[in-house]
Amino acid sequence: MRGAPTSSAVALVGMEDTVFVLFGCTLFAAALFVYVFYQPGEVDAGEEKTRHMYLQERKDATYENLRDLNFEYKAGKLSEQDYSVQRASLEDEAAAILAEMESIEKARALVRHGTRRAGVRTNGGRA
């Protein structure tokens, strides 16, 4: 009976397996934690969008939606009433976007041309 393992030997082998599995799980959890939360020193960020750039993208999308709406109406996929309601909504959105873009452009023009100097009047330039 020399080849038969004793209960203490079986328990020792089972304990070694448990320690190995726990070590593997801990190593995996640490690697996962580093992978998820590690932030490199230099993050490659895209260009910052101005409000005007954002509005330009919205305007383009709105115009594209209007073209699609016209196509679907001509293809017979929309009723006259649905077409009218959706078109009015898109046109209102486009008008609001264009108005805001215009106000931004006017503000930029004022900044570009500078403000009037103190003491200078528009009636001949005398203070």
CYANA upper distance limits for C-alpha pairs under 8 A (distance plus 0.5 A):
  5 PRO  CA      9 ALA  CA      6.58
  5 PRO  CA     10 VAL  CA      7.15
  6 THR  CA     10 VAL  CA      6.94
  7 SER  CA     11 ALA  CA      6.66
  8 SER  CA     12 LEU  CA      6.65
  9 ALA  CA     13 VAL  CA      6.83
 10 VAL  CA     14 GLY  CA      6.70
 11 ALA  CA     15 MET  CA      6.57
 12 LEU  CA     16 GLU  CA      6.76
 13 VAL  CA     17 ASP  CA      6.89
 14 GLY  CA     18 THR  CA      6.77
 15 MET  CA     19 VAL  CA      6.69
 16 GLU  CA     20 PHE  CA      6.65
 17 ASP  CA     21 VAL  CA      6.65
 18 THR  CA     22 LEU  CA      6.60
 19 VAL  CA     23 PHE  CA      6.53
 20 PHE  CA     24 GLY  CA      6.68
 21 VAL  CA     25 CYS  CA      6.65
 22 LEU  CA     26 THR  CA      6.59
 23 PHE  CA     27 LEU  CA      6.61
 24 GLY  CA     28 PHE  CA      6.60
 25 CYS  CA     29 ALA  CA      6.58
 26 THR  CA     30 ALA  CA      6.65
 27 LEU  CA     31 ALA  CA      6.69
 28 PHE  CA     32 LEU  CA      6.56
 29 ALA  CA     33 PHE  CA      6.55
 30 ALA  CA     34 VAL  CA      6.74
 31 ALA  CA     35 TYR  CA      6.59
 32 LEU  CA     36 VAL  CA      6.60
 33 PHE  CA     37 PHE  CA      6.54
 33 PHE  CA     38 TYR  CA      8.45
 34 VAL  CA     38 TYR  CA      5.76
 39 GLN  CA     43 VAL  CA      8.24
 49 LYS  CA     53 MET  CA      6.38
 49 LYS  CA     54 TYR  CA      7.00
 50 THR  CA     54 TYR  CA      6.85
 51 ARG  CA     55 LEU  CA      6.65
 52 HIS  CA     56 GLN  CA      6.62
 52 HIS  CA    101 MET  CA      6.72
 52 HIS  CA    104 ILE  CA      7.54
 53 MET  CA     57 GLU  CA      6.86
 54 TYR  CA     58 ARG  CA      6.84
 55 LEU  CA     59 LYS  CA      6.51
 55 LEU  CA     97 ILE  CA      6.82
 55 LEU  CA    101 MET  CA      7.26
 56 GLN  CA     60 ASP  CA      6.70
 56 GLN  CA    101 MET  CA      8.39
 57 GLU  CA     61 ALA  CA      6.70
 58 ARG  CA     62 THR  CA      6.52
 58 ARG  CA     97 ILE  CA      8.08
 59 LYS  CA     63 TYR  CA      6.65
 59 LYS  CA     94 ALA  CA      6.66
 59 LYS  CA     97 ILE  CA      6.95
 59 LYS  CA     98 LEU  CA      8.01
 60 ASP  CA     64 GLU  CA      6.66
 61 ALA  CA     65 ASN  CA      6.63
 62 THR  CA     66 LEU  CA      6.75
 62 THR  CA     90 LEU  CA      7.00
 62 THR  CA     93 GLU  CA      8.00
 62 THR  CA     94 ALA  CA      6.84
 63 TYR  CA     67 ARG  CA      6.81
 63 TYR  CA     94 ALA  CA      8.03
 64 GLU  CA     68 ASP  CA      6.71
 65 ASN  CA     69 LEU  CA      6.49
 65 ASN  CA     90 LEU  CA      8.17
 66 LEU  CA     70 ASN  CA      6.70
 66 LEU  CA     87 ARG  CA      7.29
 66 LEU  CA     90 LEU  CA      7.18
 67 ARG  CA     71 PHE  CA      6.73
 68 ASP  CA     72 GLU  CA      6.64
 69 LEU  CA     73 TYR  CA      6.63
 69 LEU  CA     83 TYR  CA      7.76
 69 LEU  CA     86 GLN  CA      8.39
 69 LEU  CA     87 ARG  CA      7.84
 70 ASN  CA     74 LYS  CA      6.63
 71 PHE  CA     75 ALA  CA      6.56
 72 GLU  CA     76 GLY  CA      6.82
 72 GLU  CA     77 LYS  CA      5.83
 72 GLU  CA     78 LEU  CA      6.89
 73 TYR  CA     77 LYS  CA      6.18
 73 TYR  CA     78 LEU  CA      5.49
 73 TYR  CA     79 SER  CA      7.68
 73 TYR  CA     80 GLU  CA      8.28
 73 TYR  CA     83 TYR  CA      7.02
 78 LEU  CA     82 ASP  CA      6.64
 78 LEU  CA     83 TYR  CA      6.52
 79 SER  CA     83 TYR  CA      6.57
 80 GLU  CA     84 SER  CA      6.63
 81 GLN  CA     85 VAL  CA      6.76
 82 ASP  CA     86 GLN  CA      6.60
 83 TYR  CA     87 ARG  CA      6.36
 84 SER  CA     88 ALA  CA      6.55
 85 VAL  CA     89 SER  CA      6.76
 86 GLN  CA     90 LEU  CA      6.69
 87 ARG  CA     91 GLU  CA      6.50
 88 ALA  CA     92 ASP  CA      6.57
 89 SER  CA     93 GLU  CA      6.75
 90 LEU  CA     94 ALA  CA      6.62
 91 GLU  CA     95 ALA  CA      6.60
 92 ASP  CA     96 ALA  CA      6.73
 93 GLU  CA     97 ILE  CA      6.73
 94 ALA  CA     98 LEU  CA      6.59
 95 ALA  CA     99 ALA  CA      6.57
 96 ALA  CA    100 GLU  CA      6.75
 97 ILE  CA    101 MET  CA      6.63
 98 LEU  CA    102 GLU  CA      6.56
 99 ALA  CA    103 SER  CA      6.79
100 GLU  CA    104 ILE  CA      6.77
101 MET  CA    105 GLU  CA      6.69
102 GLU  CA    106 LYS  CA      6.64
103 SER  CA    107 ALA  CA      6.70
104 ILE  CA    108 ARG  CA      6.68
105 GLU  CA    109 ALA  CA      6.61
106 LYS  CA    110 LEU  CA      6.77
107 ALA  CA    111 VAL  CA      6.82
108 ARG  CA    112 ARG  CA      6.47
109 ALA  CA    113 HIS  CA      6.58
110 LEU  CA    114 GLY  CA      6.37
110 LEU  CA    115 THR  CA      7.32
111 VAL  CA    115 THR  CA      7.43
116 ARG  CA    120 VAL  CA      7.36
119 GLY  CA    126 ARG  CA      7.94
119 GLY  CA    127 ALA  CA      5.31
120 VAL  CA    125 GLY  CA      5.71
120 VAL  CA    126 ARG  CA      6.23
120 VAL  CA    127 ALA  CA      5.73
121 ARG  CA    125 GLY  CA      5.35
121 ARG  CA    126 ARG  CA      6.29
121 ARG  CA    127 ALA  CA      6.54
